Every structure is written in structure tokens, then in C-alpha cells.
């Protein structure tokens, strides 16, 4: 299956970096497991084929699954007993490398920053945050010597983990942080991409402001 295009950037990333293993492939579907994030990815153009591959190959250790086709994802969520899901818009940056804010400096978070990250960001587990920090995947942002927030790259490669401390919000720091991460990602030769929950209006607006391209489709992330 051809996985070029904005809807499949997550699959493309894990395959290109060598951590993605193809479990099954057909002309209209591709099923992959990523060894770093331990996530499974299903890309499909045909819901019947997609569900067939899941029926054949999904295993008990599948605790995190992304399905690129929205209707197939909703079906899979109910069929395989997942407990939580997010219906997400896909975004990617295809422009020139952006100019980063000279007023904001960044550095990669280290182990001694982990307690602060865990205290302020609770949308993913402390264990996952620790794994991301060890991969140098979180950037801390500073306005002069004041820590204003952070942003990072999830284990499967998507941008996220954006947090600005309350006293620094509405001053453009979210945009500045994401611009730094976009530039850093492009310097590594990768296409910056991410997913935003379909009802997160603030984040959807931020992606548009930065110049991210939005897919016409939704994907579904689900977990146990």
C-alpha cells in the first residue's frame, strides 16, 4: 500500500527510522508495529480489509493502536475492547524551515527535569515521559532565564506535549515553542507532523496560525 501523504506520516516515520515492523500488507492496507512506542498502526483504504487484518493479527499486547481511517477506527475501538480513544485531525508542516524566535531559547530536557515535567503534564504516563526525555525528545523554553514551558515529540514521532505555564500564556510562547520544534525536526531531515483532538479548538487554531497543513480526514488513537 502506498503510504505517502499526510494521513500516513506516522507510519512513514517509524518505518524510515527502522523501528517499525510490517506485520501484514495488502494492496489497500498496511499493519505495522513500532518497537519504540509499542504502538500498532493500521493504514487502510478499505474498511473490510482493515478489520480483516486486525482480526488476523492483533495480539493481546496491543495496548495502543492508531487507525488512519476514521470509520474503521471507531469499529476497531468497539470490536477489540479498547477503553479510551481520541479522534484526531492530522497536521503537517511542508513549508520552508521557519525562523525561530530569538527571544526564546530552548534546551533538551534531562533526567533532573523529569519531576517538573511529571508534575505539570499528566496526559501521558510518567514512564512515557521518562522514555521521551531519555531520547532527548522534549524541549524546555526559556524567556531569558525563566522557564516558560515545554514541547516534545511523542515516542512514535508526532509533535505534542505542549505546555505553557499559566503566567506566560497568551504571549505567543506556544507558537514560539512549536516553531522551535518544527525547525529542529526539519534539521533532522523529517517532516514535522502531529495530531490534534478534533474538538481542541485552541490547538487547532494554533496549527493554522503556524502554517501547518490539515488533512481532510480523521484518524483514531485508542488504548486500554
N, C-alpha and C positions, 0 to 999 in steps of 0.2 A: 504494500500500500504506500502511496506517495504521502509523506508526512511533512512536505514543505508547506509553509503558510502559518499564519498567526495562531490558528487553533491548535497546532501541534508542536509549539516551541518547547514545551516541557519534555516531550518525548525526544525531540531532536537533541536537546541539551544533554540528557543522560546517556543517549547513545554516543554522541560525539565525544564526551569525556570518558567513555569506556566503562561506566558503572551500570549502564542499562543492558539487561539481557533479554533478548527476544524469546518469549515463551511460545508464541504462536503467531503465524502471519497468514493472511489470505489477501486476495485482491482488494477487498473492501474493508479490511480490519487488521489491526496490529495490537498485540497484547505484550506488555513489557513489564519487567520488574527491575527497580533501581536498588542496587546494593547499599548505597549511602543513606538514602532516606527511608529505605524499606517500603517505598510506595509502589503500588501497581498502577499502570497506565493502560487504558483501553482507548484506542482511536478506532472509530468505525463510521462508515458511511451508510451502513445498513443495520437497523436495529436487530433483525433476526440473526445475522451473523455475529453481531456483538454479544448478544445474550448467549448464543451457542458457545462462543469461545469462553465466556465466563463459566458456563455450566461445565465445560470440559476441563478447564484449567485452574479455576480459582481454588485456593487452598485455605486451610484453617489459619495459616499465619498471615492472611491478607487482612490487616487491620487498617490499611489506608489505601483508598482507591480513587483514581481520577478517571472519569469517563468524559470523552470530548463531546459526545452527542447528548444534548440535554434530556430528551425523552428516554433514551436508553439508560442514562444515569439514574433518573427517577425510578425506572423499572428495576434496575440493579439494587438500588437502595432498599426497596421493599422486598425484593426476591431473596437477597442474601443476608438479611437481618442486621444491617448496619444501624447504629444508634443515632448518629448525628450526620448532618450534611450541610454543605454550603453550595448554593447555586451562584456561579461566578461569571462575570464578564472578563474576557481576555483582553489584555493590553500589551502593546509592544512599541518600542522606540526604533524608528527606521531613519531618523534624520541624521544630520551631522553631529559629531561629538559636541555636546553643549559646553558653553563657557560656565565654569563653576564660580560660585560666589567667593570673592576674595575676603569677605568679611567673616566667613565661616571656615574654620579649619577642622579637619577630621583626622581620626586615627583609628586603627583597628582595635576593637575591644580585646582585652586579655583576661586571663583567668581571675585576676583580682577585681575585675569589673563585674563578675558574674552575679554577685549578691545584689548589686544595684539593678541589674537587668531583670533578675527574677522578681524583685520587689515591685517593679514598675510595669512589667509586661507579662500578662498572665493568659494570653491567648494560645500559647503553646507551653509544653511542659518544661520544667527546669532542666530535665535531661536533654531535651532537644536544643534548648538554648546553649547548654554547655557544649554540645556537639558542634553547633554553628560557630561558637567562639573559638573552639579549637581549630576550625577550618579558616579562621580569620574572616568570618563572614558577616560581622557586624561592625558598622562604622559609628563611632561616637562623634557628635558635632559640638564644636566649641565656638562661642562668641567671645573673643579674647580668651580669658581663662575660665569662662563659665560654661559648664556642661549644659547644653540646651535640649539635647535629645539624642536619638539614635535611629538607625535604619539598618536593615540587613538583607541577606539573601537566604531564603529557606534552603533546606538540605537538597531539594530537587532542582534548585537553580532559580526559582522565581524571586522577584523583589518583594519585600514586605517588611514586617516587624518595624513599622514606622511609629515612633512615639516622640512627641514633643512635650516637655514638662509644661504644666498648665500656665505658669507665669510667663512663658515665652511663646504662647500660641497667638495666632492672628498677626504675626510679624514676618511671615514669609519663610520661616525656618523649615517647615515641612517641604516646601518647594526646593529650598537650597540643599537639604539633605538628600532628597531623591535625585536631584541633578548630579550631586557628587557620586552617588551610586551608579547612575547611568553612565557617567564618564568612566568610572572605574571598570565597569563591566565591558564597555567598548574597548578599553585599553587591553583587555584580556582576549579580545577577538570574538566576544559573544554578543548576541542580540539581547538587549535588556527587555525583560518581559515580566508580567505579573498577572495576578487575578484579583479582582475586587468583587466582594459580595454585591449582588445585583441591587440591593436596597441601600448600600452605603453611599448616600448622595455626596457627602463631603469628599470621600476618596475618589469617587467618580469624577467630581468637578476638578480635583487636583490633577488627575491624569490628563484630562483635557487641557488644562492650563499649561502643563509641562510640554505638551505636544505629542503625547502618546497616541497611537492608533488603536481604536477599539474594534474588536471583532463584531461581526453581526450575530454571533452565536453565543450561547451559554454553555459552560461545562459544569460538571458536578463533582465536587470532592466529598467523600464520605469516609467515615471511620467508626470504629467500635469503641 
